[in-house]
Amino acid sequence: METTQRNTQQEKERLRAWIKKLLPEDYDKFDVESEFDSGISYDENKSAMRDKLRCLIKDIKGQAEEAMAQQDKATAQQDKLENERLQAAEKEVEEYNKNLTYDDHVDVDQFYGPVIRGIQKISQGYSNLLFIKGRGGIGKSYQIRKALTQNKADYVEVCGEVTEAYLYRLIYDNNGKVIWFKDVVKLLAGLGSINLLKSATETENQRVLTKSNYSKQQDDLPNTFVCKCKFIFDYNTIPGLQLKEDFEALASRGDYKEVPFSDEDIKKMMTLVAKTDKDKETTQQIIDSFEANGIVKLNLRTQWKAFKTREYCEKNNLDWKAVLKDELTNVSKTRGMLYTLIGTKAVKTAQLKKLLLQRELVSSLRTADRKINEWIYIEELFKWSESDKNYFVCINQKK
């Protein structure tokens, strides 16, 4: 009796192992215990179960195919919706760009003569590369977009982060267009991206790019292609530039335009931009606040925000002068801290580092050096001398 039970259990285990090989994912859906017939042999049980398993396998296969079809349908629907969103976004941008209008303000445009000329060369095919460097809030982007639009250039704006690996795809996907990089300065700090840009901006009739083996995500891209793009780099500064010679080699392939506006230039531009009596009055209050303490950021962006603040105050019956004065003195935490340390004087970085350490605002000289570079990059500080070590800095632009 005991032997018979042991043999029966062994046969059941053999049948379970066999079913598990047939249905590795769904073997538990077949109940061997209830289907086993102790009155017949192992082979007879296996044959009987095989017929039932065929039906089960067919059913499972049908369910899987149906689930796959449903998944494919859902994916197709999702792709359709995504494509519709992308098309709508592209159409919106296209309509926006098509309807852009710009004021022909000759007095203001003359400040950007070299920039406008550089973009005309790019748009008309006389240059492949243009660098535009200048402080923030002085209207660089407006003038670049205006010149590109007026020259009917096919261009794409690129902001944020662009890796060396993605640059090859970006150029390929936009081949033939003007690629306008806005503050994408990390590309100018990496040797791989600089070398790729060198090839893309060579002064030859054909500029051939070759793919590097960055990742499998580039498998769909050709190993080489002829680059027909042109490039504009628009930025404030490049912090911690290590590859100076490589950058200069890249810059020599195109035009380099620096926009060194002084505070007096900005004041004049702000005055020219102000058309109505209200705008002129608001602009004068900004200038007066700057001249009173030097802590107000003097630029066209500050002016635009001040115009909007006045509109808001007038709509809500508020004293616009008092509100604007409060906003102008409510400076960033960093700028306020620097003002308490050095005021509006230009000091050497060694002196500023010493003050930062004495006030325990940083823990080491290395941190102080990094912070100063960051503040220069975000324009809380401005360099007043061109040396690489112990140069003069100030919270205001050099006049």
URJO-V62414 format. One record per residue. N is the residue number from 1. RES is the residue in one letter. OMEGA is omega in whole degrees, 0 to 359 (NA if undefined). D_CENTER is the distance of its C-alpha to the mean C-alpha in Angstrom with 1 decimal. Layout:
# URJO-V62414
n/res/omega/d_center
N/RES/OMEGA/D_CENTER
N/RES/OMEGA/D_CENTER
This chain:
# URJO-V62414
n/res/omega/d_center
1/M/181/78.1
2/E/179/75.5
3/T/180/75.0
4/T/179/74.4
5/Q/179/71.8
6/R/179/70.1
7/N/178/70.1
8/T/180/68.8
9/Q/179/65.8
10/Q/178/65.1
11/E/178/65.2
12/K/180/62.7
13/E/177/60.3
14/R/179/60.6
15/L/178/59.9
16/R/179/56.8
17/A/179/55.5
18/W/180/56.2
19/I/180/54.4
20/K/176/51.4
21/K/179/51.1
22/L/183/51.3
23/L/184/48.9
24/P/181/46.6
25/E/188/44.3
26/D/183/47.0
27/Y/182/50.2
28/D/178/50.6
29/K/180/51.1
30/F/184/54.6
31/D/181/57.3
32/V/184/59.6
33/E/182/61.8
34/S/182/62.9
35/E/183/63.1
36/F/178/65.2
37/D/183/68.9
38/S/181/71.1
39/G/180/74.0
40/I/184/72.5
41/S/178/71.3
42/Y/182/67.9
43/D/178/67.6
44/E/175/68.8
45/N/181/66.2
46/K/180/63.5
47/S/180/64.7
48/A/180/64.8
49/M/182/61.4
50/R/179/60.0
51/D/180/60.9
52/K/179/59.2
53/L/178/56.1
54/R/179/55.8
55/C/180/55.6
56/L/180/53.0
57/I/179/50.9
58/K/179/51.1
59/D/180/50.1
60/I/179/47.2
61/K/179/46.0
62/G/178/46.3
63/Q/180/44.2
64/A/179/41.5
65/E/178/41.4
66/E/179/41.3
67/A/178/38.5
68/M/179/36.6
69/A/179/37.3
70/Q/179/36.1
71/Q/178/32.9
72/D/179/32.4
73/K/180/33.2
74/A/179/30.7
75/T/179/27.9
76/A/179/28.9
77/Q/179/28.8
78/Q/178/25.4
79/D/180/24.1
80/K/179/26.0
81/L/180/24.4
82/E/178/20.9
83/N/179/21.7
84/E/178/23.3
85/R/180/20.3
86/L/180/18.0
87/Q/178/20.9
88/A/180/21.3
89/A/180/17.6
90/E/179/17.9
91/K/179/21.3
92/E/179/20.2
93/V/180/17.6
94/E/179/20.4
95/E/180/23.0
96/Y/181/20.9
97/N/182/20.4
98/K/185/24.0
99/N/179/25.3
100/L/175/23.5
101/T/183/26.2
102/Y/177/26.2
103/D/175/29.0
104/D/182/30.8
105/H/186/31.2
106/V/182/32.8
107/D/178/33.3
108/V/182/29.6
109/D/183/28.4
110/Q/177/30.7
111/F/185/28.5
112/Y/183/25.8
113/G/180/28.3
114/P/179/26.9
115/V/181/23.3
116/I/179/24.8
117/R/179/27.0
118/G/180/24.2
119/I/175/22.4
120/Q/178/25.8
121/K/177/26.3
122/I/186/23.0
123/S/184/23.8
124/Q/174/27.4
125/G/181/26.9
126/Y/179/28.2
127/S/178/25.1
128/N/189/22.3
129/L/179/20.1
130/L/173/19.5
131/F/177/18.2
132/I/182/18.2
133/K/179/18.4
134/G/181/19.4
135/R/181/19.3
136/G/174/17.2
137/G/181/18.9
138/I/175/21.1
139/G/181/20.1
140/K/184/18.2
141/S/180/15.7
142/Y/182/18.8
143/Q/178/20.9
144/I/180/18.4
145/R/179/18.0
146/K/182/21.7
147/A/178/22.8
148/L/181/20.7
149/T/182/22.2
150/Q/177/25.7
151/N/177/25.7
152/K/180/24.8
153/A/174/22.0
154/D/188/20.1
155/Y/176/16.5
156/V/178/13.0
157/E/180/10.1
158/V/178/6.8
159/C/176/4.1
160/G/185/1.5
161/E/172/3.7
162/V/181/6.2
163/T/177/9.6
164/E/182/12.9
165/A/183/14.1
166/Y/185/11.6
167/L/180/12.1
168/Y/178/15.6
169/R/181/14.9
170/L/180/12.4
171/I/181/15.2
172/Y/182/17.9
173/D/182/16.5
174/N/184/16.2
175/N/181/19.2
176/G/181/21.2
177/K/169/18.5
178/V/178/17.1
179/I/184/13.4
180/W/179/12.1
181/F/181/9.3
182/K/179/8.7
183/D/176/8.7
184/V/191/7.1
185/V/179/10.5
186/K/177/10.5
187/L/182/11.4
188/L/179/14.3
189/A/181/15.5
190/G/184/16.1
191/L/181/19.4
192/G/181/18.5
193/S/178/15.6
194/I/180/17.8
195/N/178/20.7
196/L/179/19.0
197/L/175/17.9
198/K/179/21.5
199/S/183/22.9
200/A/184/20.7
201/T/178/22.0
202/E/181/25.5
203/T/179/28.2
204/E/181/30.0
205/N/179/30.8
206/Q/179/29.0
207/R/186/25.8
208/V/177/25.9
209/L/179/23.0
210/T/184/24.0
211/K/172/22.1
212/S/183/22.0
213/N/180/22.8
214/Y/184/19.6
215/S/178/20.2
216/K/180/22.1
217/Q/178/19.1
218/Q/183/19.7
219/D/182/23.3
220/D/182/22.9
221/L/177/21.8
222/P/180/24.6
223/N/179/25.5
224/T/176/25.5
225/F/179/25.0
226/V/181/25.5
227/C/178/22.3
228/K/181/22.7
229/C/169/19.3
230/K/191/19.0
231/F/173/16.2
232/I/174/15.3
233/F/182/13.5
234/D/186/13.4
235/Y/179/13.2
236/N/179/15.6
237/T/176/16.4
238/I/184/15.8
239/P/174/17.0
240/G/180/19.4
241/L/182/19.5
242/Q/185/21.8
243/L/187/22.0
244/K/181/23.5
245/E/179/25.8
246/D/178/23.3
247/F/180/20.9
248/E/177/24.0
249/A/177/25.0
250/L/182/21.8
251/A/181/22.1
252/S/180/25.7
253/R/181/24.8
254/G/179/23.6
255/D/180/23.9
256/Y/182/22.8
257/K/174/23.0
258/E/182/23.0
259/V/187/23.4
260/P/181/25.6
261/F/174/26.7
262/S/177/29.2
263/D/179/29.8
264/E/176/32.7
265/D/181/30.6
266/I/178/28.2
267/K/181/31.4
268/K/179/32.7
269/M/179/29.6
270/M/179/29.5
271/T/179/33.2
272/L/180/32.7
273/V/181/30.0
274/A/185/32.3
275/K/184/34.6
276/T/178/36.6
277/D/179/38.9
278/K/181/36.8
279/D/180/33.7
280/K/180/35.8
281/E/179/37.2
282/T/180/33.9
283/T/181/32.5
284/Q/178/35.7
285/Q/177/35.3
286/I/181/31.8
287/I/179/33.4
288/D/179/36.4
289/S/179/34.4
290/F/182/32.5
291/E/181/35.9
292/A/184/37.5
293/N/178/35.3
294/G/184/32.4
295/I/179/30.0
296/V/176/28.4
297/K/184/25.2
298/L/176/26.4
299/N/183/23.9
300/L/178/23.4
301/R/176/20.9
302/T/180/23.7
303/Q/181/26.2
304/W/179/24.3
305/K/179/24.1
306/A/176/27.8
307/F/181/28.8
308/K/177/27.3
309/T/179/29.1
310/R/178/32.3
311/E/179/32.0
312/Y/182/31.5
313/C/181/34.5
314/E/179/36.7
315/K/184/36.0
316/N/176/36.9
317/N/178/39.8
318/L/177/38.3
319/D/187/39.0
320/W/181/35.9
321/K/180/36.9
322/A/180/37.2
323/V/181/33.9
324/L/179/32.1
325/K/179/33.8
326/D/181/32.7
327/E/182/29.1
328/L/180/29.2
329/T/179/30.8
330/N/186/28.5
331/V/179/26.1
332/S/180/23.5
333/K/181/25.1
334/T/182/24.0
335/R/177/25.4
336/G/179/28.5
337/M/180/29.1
338/L/179/28.8
339/Y/179/31.1
340/T/181/33.7
341/L/189/33.6
342/I/181/33.8
343/G/178/34.1
344/T/179/33.2
345/K/171/34.8
346/A/181/33.2
347/V/177/33.9
348/K/183/33.4
349/T/179/30.8
350/A/179/33.7
351/Q/180/35.2
352/L/178/32.0
353/K/179/31.6
354/K/179/35.2
355/L/179/34.8
356/L/179/31.9
357/L/180/34.0
358/Q/180/37.1
359/R/181/35.5
360/E/177/34.1
361/L/173/30.5
362/V/184/29.4
363/S/182/31.3
364/S/177/31.3
365/L/180/30.9
366/R/178/28.0
367/T/179/26.1
368/A/179/27.2
369/D/180/25.9
370/R/180/22.5
371/K/180/22.4
372/I/177/23.5
373/N/178/20.8
374/E/182/18.2
375/W/176/20.1
376/I/181/20.2
377/Y/181/16.4
378/I/174/16.0
379/E/166/19.2
380/E/175/21.6
381/L/177/23.6
382/F/176/24.4
383/K/178/26.1
384/W/176/29.5
385/S/189/30.5
386/E/181/29.1
387/S/181/30.5
388/D/182/28.5
389/K/176/30.7
390/N/180/32.3
391/Y/179/30.9
392/F/175/31.4
393/V/180/28.7
394/C/179/29.0
395/I/179/27.2
396/N/178/27.8
397/Q/178/27.0
398/K/181/29.9
399/K/NA/32.3
